[in-house]
Amino acid sequence: MTTVTLVRPASREGWDDDAVLMRRCAEGDHAAFDLLMQWYGADLWGYCQRFAHDPHEAEDLCQEVLIKAWRHCRGFNGRSSVRTWLYRIVATLSRGRRILRELLAGDLPAE
């Protein structure tokens, strides 16, 4: 299992800006994605914890977000920040998980 470093680097000195890194990610550059996750990983983890019911669910959610971000980085259009884009992925996946959980529990009315 691969783990993500959740410690924010002290400085972004020498880093490309987010738009360049996202473009490099879209081209399949794993190192660029690693740099983005080093910068945003801790914030992303905290945000996932706010949506999850427990640490294990938060970890699963965070991993799912990272997979989705990698697969869809070509869809990043720069109209929002990378942080906002990642947070939107978290919110969308969380909503889907909640709906599924409610359906499985029988809490939603059948249409």
VMD Tcl script that draws the C-alpha trace (Angstrom):
set ca {
  {0.00 0.00 0.00}
  {1.32 3.44 -0.93}
  {0.97 6.14 1.69}
  {0.69 9.87 1.14}
  {2.90 12.24 3.08}
  {0.56 14.48 5.04}
  {3.15 17.00 6.16}
  {3.14 20.31 4.37}
  {6.58 21.44 3.18}
  {7.76 24.60 4.87}
  {8.19 26.39 1.55}
  {7.09 26.15 -2.05}
  {10.35 27.68 -3.18}
  {11.51 26.07 -6.39}
  {8.08 24.59 -7.10}
  {6.21 25.31 -10.27}
  {2.87 27.03 -9.84}
  {-0.27 24.90 -9.51}
  {-1.40 25.39 -13.12}
  {1.93 24.08 -14.43}
  {1.85 21.15 -12.00}
  {-1.72 20.28 -13.02}
  {-0.71 20.39 -16.67}
  {2.21 18.08 -15.90}
  {-0.15 15.76 -14.00}
  {-2.46 15.67 -17.02}
  {0.54 14.54 -19.06}
  {1.05 11.64 -16.64}
  {3.87 13.13 -14.54}
  {3.72 11.27 -11.20}
  {6.35 13.54 -9.65}
  {4.16 16.60 -10.28}
  {1.22 14.87 -8.60}
  {3.45 13.97 -5.66}
  {4.41 17.64 -5.30}
  {0.76 18.71 -5.29}
  {-0.10 16.11 -2.68}
  {2.83 17.17 -0.50}
  {1.42 20.68 -0.51}
  {-2.31 19.90 -0.23}
  {-2.29 16.45 1.41}
  {-2.58 17.60 5.03}
  {-5.43 19.99 4.23}
  {-7.15 17.31 2.18}
  {-6.84 14.81 5.02}
  {-8.36 17.28 7.48}
  {-11.22 18.02 5.12}
  {-11.92 14.30 4.60}
  {-12.01 13.81 8.39}
  {-14.73 16.45 8.67}
  {-16.93 14.52 6.23}
  {-16.23 11.01 7.53}
  {-17.70 9.18 10.48}
  {-14.43 7.65 11.63}
  {-10.70 7.67 10.78}
  {-10.94 4.57 8.60}
  {-13.69 6.10 6.50}
  {-11.68 9.33 6.28}
  {-8.69 7.36 5.02}
  {-10.81 5.55 2.42}
  {-12.36 8.83 1.32}
  {-8.98 10.54 1.04}
  {-7.59 7.69 -1.06}
  {-10.65 7.76 -3.29}
  {-10.23 11.51 -3.75}
  {-6.57 11.09 -4.70}
  {-7.42 8.42 -7.25}
  {-10.21 10.56 -8.70}
  {-7.93 13.62 -8.81}
  {-5.21 11.69 -10.65}
  {-7.64 10.19 -13.14}
  {-9.39 13.49 -13.83}
  {-6.56 16.01 -13.60}
  {-7.07 16.75 -17.31}
  {-10.46 18.12 -16.34}
  {-8.92 20.81 -14.14}
  {-9.58 24.05 -16.00}
  {-7.99 26.56 -13.65}
  {-11.20 28.49 -12.94}
  {-10.76 27.60 -9.26}
  {-7.75 26.86 -7.13}
  {-6.43 23.31 -6.88}
  {-7.51 23.29 -3.23}
  {-11.09 24.20 -4.19}
  {-11.06 21.57 -6.94}
  {-9.90 18.89 -4.49}
  {-12.43 19.98 -1.86}
  {-15.20 19.74 -4.45}
  {-14.16 16.16 -5.19}
  {-14.33 15.40 -1.45}
  {-17.81 16.94 -1.16}
  {-19.14 15.11 -4.22}
  {-17.78 11.73 -3.15}
  {-19.02 12.27 0.42}
  {-22.50 13.08 -0.79}
  {-22.55 9.91 -2.90}
  {-21.35 7.83 0.04}
  {-24.02 9.35 2.32}
  {-26.81 8.65 -0.18}
  {-25.63 5.07 -0.62}
  {-25.43 4.60 3.15}
  {-28.99 5.94 3.54}
  {-30.29 3.74 0.74}
  {-28.71 0.67 2.28}
  {-30.14 1.58 5.68}
  {-33.59 2.18 4.17}
  {-33.68 5.82 5.29}
  {-34.63 7.28 1.89}
  {-38.16 6.97 0.56}
  {-38.48 4.79 -2.55}
  {-39.57 6.63 -5.66}
}
mol new
graphics top color blue
foreach p $ca { graphics top sphere $p radius 0.5 }
foreach p [lrange $ca 0 end-1] q [lrange $ca 1 end] { graphics top cylinder $p $q radius 0.2 }
display resetview
